[in-house]
Amino acid sequence: MTVAYPIIEGKYRFRGGWRDIPTQLLDLVVGRGYDITPSGENDYLIRGSSKLIMVNEEQFKKYFEPYIDYEADPIDVTTKDEARIETEPIDTHTLDSKCDTQPSLDNSDNEQMTLF
């Protein structure tokens, strides 16, 4: 069974960066979700902390990822192969043995339990 968490449309998580963050993105918090809407052909508007921030498509792809809501209930995602495997009967193999495998107590040698 495979589970997945829902993705919230129009909301993106800020991934941040190390040293190469543009100055207009310094007000954003890493890991927080922000509402981002397309504005024009290659520009995006971010509704940030207290102002609107505009980024181009390259910056949007580099610094943002879709927001996954981990606090929501997970969705059961089962592929066809997994469903087929779960419904197939499990094959078991039994082996008949001719030896006596019951433990016996042999008092003559150190009073230890043996299998033979």
C-alpha positions as CSV (number, residue, x, y, z in Angstrom):
1,M,0.0,0.0,0.0
2,T,1.3,3.4,-0.9
3,V,0.1,6.7,0.6
4,A,0.4,10.2,-0.7
5,Y,-0.4,13.6,0.8
6,P,-2.5,16.1,-1.0
7,I,-0.9,19.0,-2.9
8,I,-2.6,22.4,-2.4
9,E,-3.2,24.2,-5.8
10,G,-1.8,27.7,-6.1
11,K,0.4,27.4,-3.0
12,Y,4.1,26.7,-3.1
13,R,6.8,26.0,-0.5
14,F,9.9,28.3,-0.5
15,R,13.0,26.2,-0.7
16,G,15.5,29.0,-0.1
17,G,19.1,28.8,-1.0
18,W,22.5,29.2,0.5
19,R,24.2,32.4,-0.9
20,D,22.4,33.1,-4.2
21,I,19.0,34.2,-3.0
22,P,17.7,37.3,-4.8
23,T,17.2,40.3,-2.5
24,Q,13.4,40.4,-3.1
25,L,13.1,36.8,-1.6
26,L,15.0,37.6,1.6
27,D,11.7,38.4,3.4
28,L,10.3,34.9,2.8
29,V,10.6,32.1,5.3
30,V,12.1,28.8,4.2
31,G,9.6,25.9,4.3
32,R,6.5,28.1,4.5
33,G,3.8,28.0,1.9
34,Y,3.0,31.1,-0.2
35,D,0.3,31.9,-2.6
36,I,1.8,32.3,-6.1
37,T,-0.1,33.3,-9.2
38,P,1.1,33.7,-12.8
39,S,1.4,37.3,-14.0
40,G,2.1,37.6,-17.6
41,E,4.1,35.1,-19.7
42,N,7.1,34.5,-17.5
43,D,6.4,36.4,-14.3
44,Y,4.9,35.2,-11.0
45,L,3.4,37.2,-8.1
46,I,4.1,36.0,-4.6
47,R,1.9,37.2,-1.8
48,G,4.7,37.4,0.8
49,S,4.9,38.7,4.4
50,S,3.6,42.2,3.8
51,K,4.1,43.0,0.1
52,L,3.8,41.5,-3.4
53,I,7.0,40.0,-4.8
54,M,7.6,39.4,-8.4
55,V,9.9,36.7,-9.7
56,N,10.6,35.4,-13.2
57,E,10.0,31.8,-14.3
58,E,13.7,30.7,-13.7
59,Q,13.6,31.9,-10.1
60,F,10.2,30.4,-9.6
61,K,11.4,26.9,-10.7
62,K,14.6,27.2,-8.7
63,Y,13.3,28.4,-5.3
64,F,9.8,27.0,-5.1
65,E,8.1,23.6,-5.1
66,P,4.4,22.6,-4.8
67,Y,3.1,22.8,-1.3
68,I,2.4,19.3,0.2
69,D,0.0,19.4,3.1
70,Y,1.5,16.8,5.5
71,E,-1.1,17.7,8.2
72,A,-3.9,16.4,6.1
73,D,-5.1,12.7,6.0
74,P,-3.0,10.7,3.5
75,I,-4.6,9.4,0.4
76,D,-4.3,5.7,-0.4
77,V,-2.6,5.4,-3.8
78,T,-2.4,1.8,-4.9
79,T,-1.1,0.9,-8.3
80,K,-2.5,-2.0,-10.4
81,D,0.5,-4.2,-9.6
82,E,0.2,-3.6,-5.9
83,A,-3.6,-4.4,-6.0
84,R,-2.9,-7.6,-7.9
85,I,-0.2,-8.7,-5.5
86,E,-2.5,-8.0,-2.5
87,T,-5.4,-10.1,-3.9
88,E,-3.3,-13.1,-5.1
89,P,-3.2,-16.0,-2.7
90,I,0.0,-16.6,-0.9
91,D,1.7,-19.9,-1.9
92,T,3.0,-21.9,1.0
93,H,5.3,-24.8,0.8
94,T,5.3,-27.6,3.4
95,L,8.1,-30.0,3.8
96,D,7.5,-33.5,5.1
97,S,10.4,-34.8,7.2
98,K,11.2,-38.3,8.1
99,C,13.2,-37.5,11.2
100,D,11.9,-37.0,14.6
101,T,12.4,-33.4,15.5
102,Q,10.7,-33.5,18.9
103,P,13.0,-32.4,21.7
104,S,14.0,-35.0,24.2
105,L,15.7,-34.7,27.5
106,D,18.8,-36.9,27.7
107,N,19.8,-37.2,31.3
108,S,23.0,-39.0,30.7
109,D,24.9,-36.1,29.1
110,N,25.0,-32.9,31.1
111,E,21.2,-32.9,31.3
112,Q,20.8,-30.8,28.1
113,M,17.8,-30.8,25.8
114,T,18.6,-32.3,22.4
115,L,16.7,-32.4,19.1
116,F,17.7,-35.9,18.2
